[in-house]
Amino acid sequence: MTAGRGDPGLLDRMVRDSLGWLDAARPFFRLPENVTTDADPNLTLKPLGELAELTQLIGVLHPRDDIRQTARRLFAFAWNETRDGELFAELIRGEPFATYPVELYGVFAQAGLRHAEADALTRTTTRLRGWRVAREDHTRTLGVLNAERRIGLHRHADFGAVLALTGLGRLPEPWALDRKAAYGITHDVFHLTDWGRNRQRLSPELADYLRLWVPSWLENWLEEQLWDLVGELLAVTACLPAAPYDAAAWQRLAGAQAADGSVPEMGAAPSTGDRAEAFTACYHSTLVTAFAATLARIASDEAEAGPPAGSAATAGGRTPCESETAP
């Protein structure tokens, strides 16, 4: 991988086509009536939350207005599905120690969409002793800490201390990375950088480690045709200072995108005519493709523009005034 301008036409087409497929798939993001009782959150709330997280970012940061408008409509749809936030109050009342309602609400709170009762409940439940117990999944804890920050709550643990316990923070031997650990590292980066919004939070040590090893990981998962993880690794690459652009990897991912805009999680596009099955097989990897291509497009534009006049950029792509600590 080399630093430099990517292919704006390719990247924009991939975002546009991905969002087009996601827009057509709205019925499968809709929440069932039993969402607060016995519905599986992983099959209902999780997809909607991921749609909200990534379309909010694209709707704010993508340089093309038509793409931003499509993303904003999808984000508004996601908020509408929560009944303007009433859903979160119901979820928190039902499961006061659960973190996922707070994580999901944080996505909308960061965008300025608030619900008074949900705000009051999160202020109460996040102060409970049961909320502050240590969690085994340190990457997930980073996500919870980010949600607390987004909502404006006191964070229950130190972000930097938790980061040091994650896969990324421990700088694992790169040849021992399995699929689960690779996903963990990508999400460590996303939580640290607030999904690419604050890339300067990535320390030089972590950035150098990723710059050195992501190309090898990409080659491995490209060979496996695990397009979902390929997209996440390309998003991580776009978070690096002076972000490199891997043209071959982007061409491979573009080749996996179907004519309707969907991207299969792994291998070839599903041949089934079952739309629900196709949604499950494609929605996350399609979202990730739109997200990664947006970050790569922004990094590409920055590479073309060069450092701002009078800046004192270092070899690592950051200026002396930028923070090198975790948020």
Secondary structure, 3 states (H helix, E strand, C coil): CEECCCCHHHHHHHHHHHHHHHHHCHHHHCCCCCCCCCCCCCCCHHHHHHHHHHHHHHHHHCCCHHHHHHHHHHHHHHHHHCCCCHHHHHHHHHCCCCCHHHHHHHHHHHCCCCCHHHHHHHHHHCCCHHHHCCCCCHHHHHHHHHHHHHHCCCCCCCHHHHHCCCCCCCCCCHHHCCHHHHHHHHHHHHHHCCCCCCHHHCCHHHHHHHHHHHHHHHHHHHHHCCHHHHHHHHHHHHCCCCCEECHHHHHHHHHHCCCCCCCCCCCCCCCCCCHHHHHHHHHHHHHHHHHHHHHHHHHHHHHHHCCCCCCCCCCCCCCCCCCCCCC
